[in-house]
Amino acid sequence: MKKILVSGAGGFVGARVMSQLAGRYTLCAFPKGMLAAADKAAVEELVHREQPDVILHTAAISDTAYSEQHPEESYRANVELPCWMAKAAKETGAGLVAFSSDQVYAGLKEHGPFNEKMPLSPANVYGRHKWEAEQRVLDILPDAVLLRATWMYDLPGYGLPVRGNFLLNLYTAALHGQTLRFSVNDYRGITFVREAVELLPQAIELPGGVYNFGSENDCDMYTTALRACEILGISPALEKQDWPRSLLMDGRKLRTAAGCGFSDTQTGLVHCLRDYGLMRR
């Protein structure tokens, strides 16, 4: 049984890794809070002590607004830390699977969907840092697997941490009479986080490189929200806007290399609700 060392094991993705993949791997984790203050030497010492087969790096500062306001913190968490993981993996012979983001596509003028070879010029600090991390990690460890993840969602349950996300935001707005704003010119996939975790065993076996890793979507975000509300049976106030953005990702490279892929965004929502017993099967 492979041993996987998980960073960010108490976070939104990492906690689900520890729950969903238990029994399929020997799972261990960086101690809670360690990576917020650890230096390169401390990271390397723990990796050498644990001797994992794979490091699964989920820890990050993923709030784009916070990264914009605190670029030095973002750089340490989103560039330096994955580079330390890559160096430690190289020294110990471990594999590395690390999460990147669809925000690397922010600022592109084309509609998409974008494949992994698309020339990039990220429009925000978070996207620039994730893109730099991809390049530097692969320079250190060419066999590393970098997963460009979409915005992910889940509902409260299973005793796992949850944060503001697309699905939860819709429910909250309907419950409290709030208005949510979505653009008819904003395009992106949105992914059920538990589906992403279920695909990680295949991701661990991928050849080194960058992969789009999340649900595809053929609708703008305003239409996506309308469709989601219809599936959910709720009617929050939705305000239509028209600012442009596309983070649409082409998932063909993942499907070809792994032999599997994600549900589309609408199907993923249905899977989530069924998982929680909120829809008939």
PyMOL commands that set and color helices and strands:
alter all, ss='L'
color gray80, all
select helices_A, chain A and resi 12-20+34-37+40-50+64-69+71-92+102-105+125-140+166-176+193-198+200-204+221-232+252-258+265-275
alter helices_A, ss='H'
color red, helices_A
select strands_A, chain A and resi 3-7+26-29+54-57+95-101+145-149+151-153+179-183+186-187+190-192+209-213+237-241+245-246
alter strands_A, ss='S'
color yellow, strands_A
deselect
rebuild
show_as cartoon
